[in-house]
Amino acid sequence: MKFPKSFHNWTSISGAIISGIALFMIIFLFVISFFFMEGSSYLGLVIYILFPVIMVIGLIMIPIGMVVHRRRQKKEGLSQEMKWPYVDLNNYRHRNAFVVFTIGTILFLLLSSVGSYEAFHYTESVEFCGTLCHQVMEPEFVAYQNSPHARVSCVECHVGSGANWYVRSKLSGLYQVYAVLSNNFPRPIPTPITNLRPARETCEECHWPEKFYSRTLRTEKHYLADENNTEWDIALQMKIGSSYSALGLEEGIHWHINPDVKIEYMTAPKSHRDTIPWVKMTNRKTGKEVIYKDPDYFADGNIGSHMETRTMDCMDCHNRPSHDYKTPIRFINDAMTAGKIPKELPDVKMVAMEVINIDFPTLDSAMSYIEAEVLMYYEFMHEDLFENQRPLIDMAVTGIQKAYMENVFPHMKVNWNSYPNHIGHLEFKGCFRCHNDRHVSEAGDVISMDCNLCHTIIAQGAIDTMQVSNINIPLEFVHPNDPRQAWKDKFCAECHKELY
């Protein structure tokens, strides 16, 4: 079978060779990954994106080379004037060419459809999102794996359904690829992401407002920074919804997403939205509007000119639903509760909090410092333990290091202070951005900071002196090691931020 004379040029021949090699590599690597279960996120990138692009480029080079070759021959007077091609199936050459072209086209379209389908699913996979740009996405990927949404794929929240947002996400991704390749991206990655799809189109696919959320019991275990690592528990009845299911979302924390209510607020643009001086509540049924202002921010009367107005949705409180970098108090307490850091080791809570409260340039330097400081402390302060209980100390070192690695990423300058978490109010302003007794309406009503609006304490204290109450009778909060109750004079975060 002979190829047309116009095919005999280096451009077309090179294109055919490139396409053939690319096709062979696609088939070879696909067989390796499918039958032998060998591969990685980079192999998927090569099979479904890189080599198909190279193969298409090679195929495009073939007709380009043929056209250029014919024009060159025509210019030199070596060929007759070109005419439109025609197919005569009675001519065996035409028939052979037609059969080859038809079979080749069918195979190419079949492989293209399968490849496009696989490429689509690959670019939508958690593996692609989390591991391809390893250095950039490592903090988000590690936090995601330890989150309640670890079984939910990235695109279900970041893209959602529909072709419109799929295309927008891919166009946005082009700049992100450029930023990674050119090493031109901020550290840490800034949030909130302003072009993120509205939460009502993503979060509410699973968490829809019409569903009644009942109240739930939350028990937290803390450890005091004393020699015995004294356990301090607190049990909270979280008022996620109303007391009675018939009331739906008329009460409780999730009242904010009641379909009959619209909440708007002002905040500084391109900020963490941790300062909210103006709030507007609209009753959709009656049309009544109430505006609450913090007078301290409106002293000059020009606050609105440099603020943006936003309608409240899930992400205004649940702003770190899958990428939560825990504060030291949280991740050390959790590690001790899980037994990864031995709570029977004297002073381990205090030592752990001290060794991780430093900015390290690299992860290796952090790991070395944690190990050296913990060993040195117990060698000098608890010599008998250092000699007789060394495995227990080594276990503490490993536990502290692992907890640190899951929440702090020096190469991206990410730690617990990089991204404020607006759920709660212990380490960041959270609920107290609005519920602080400072936002006042014209009628004199305030947005209350009464803790019992969101939860009630039904048990608290050390194990041997635990206070327990009826579930319908809340306890007054008792702060450990604070006999003068100084906690009442400040927001929680004002003191707890100083611990870090």
Secondary structure as GFF3:
##gff-version 3
##sequence-region A 1 500
A	DSSP	three_ten_helix	5	7	.	.	.	ID=ss1
A	DSSP	alpha_helix	10	35	.	.	.	ID=ss2
A	DSSP	alpha_helix	41	45	.	.	.	ID=ss3
A	DSSP	pi_helix	46	50	.	.	.	ID=ss4
A	DSSP	alpha_helix	51	75	.	.	.	ID=ss5
A	DSSP	alpha_helix	92	123	.	.	.	ID=ss6
A	DSSP	alpha_helix	126	131	.	.	.	ID=ss7
A	DSSP	alpha_helix	134	145	.	.	.	ID=ss8
A	DSSP	alpha_helix	154	158	.	.	.	ID=ss9
A	DSSP	alpha_helix	163	181	.	.	.	ID=ss10
A	DSSP	three_ten_helix	199	201	.	.	.	ID=ss11
A	DSSP	three_ten_helix	203	205	.	.	.	ID=ss12
A	DSSP	beta_strand	216	223	.	.	.	ID=ss13
A	DSSP	beta_strand	231	238	.	.	.	ID=ss14
A	DSSP	three_ten_helix	245	247	.	.	.	ID=ss15
A	DSSP	three_ten_helix	253	257	.	.	.	ID=ss16
A	DSSP	beta_strand	261	267	.	.	.	ID=ss17
A	DSSP	beta_strand	278	283	.	.	.	ID=ss18
A	DSSP	beta_strand	289	293	.	.	.	ID=ss19
A	DSSP	three_ten_helix	295	298	.	.	.	ID=ss20
A	DSSP	three_ten_helix	303	306	.	.	.	ID=ss21
A	DSSP	beta_strand	308	311	.	.	.	ID=ss22
A	DSSP	three_ten_helix	314	316	.	.	.	ID=ss23
A	DSSP	alpha_helix	328	337	.	.	.	ID=ss24
A	DSSP	alpha_helix	348	355	.	.	.	ID=ss25
A	DSSP	alpha_helix	363	381	.	.	.	ID=ss26
A	DSSP	alpha_helix	383	388	.	.	.	ID=ss27
A	DSSP	alpha_helix	390	405	.	.	.	ID=ss28
A	DSSP	three_ten_helix	410	412	.	.	.	ID=ss29
A	DSSP	three_ten_helix	430	433	.	.	.	ID=ss30
A	DSSP	three_ten_helix	451	453	.	.	.	ID=ss31
A	DSSP	beta_strand	455	462	.	.	.	ID=ss32
A	DSSP	three_ten_helix	463	465	.	.	.	ID=ss33
A	DSSP	beta_strand	467	468	.	.	.	ID=ss34
A	DSSP	three_ten_helix	486	489	.	.	.	ID=ss35
A	DSSP	alpha_helix	492	496	.	.	.	ID=ss36
A	DSSP	three_ten_helix	497	499	.	.	.	ID=ss37
###
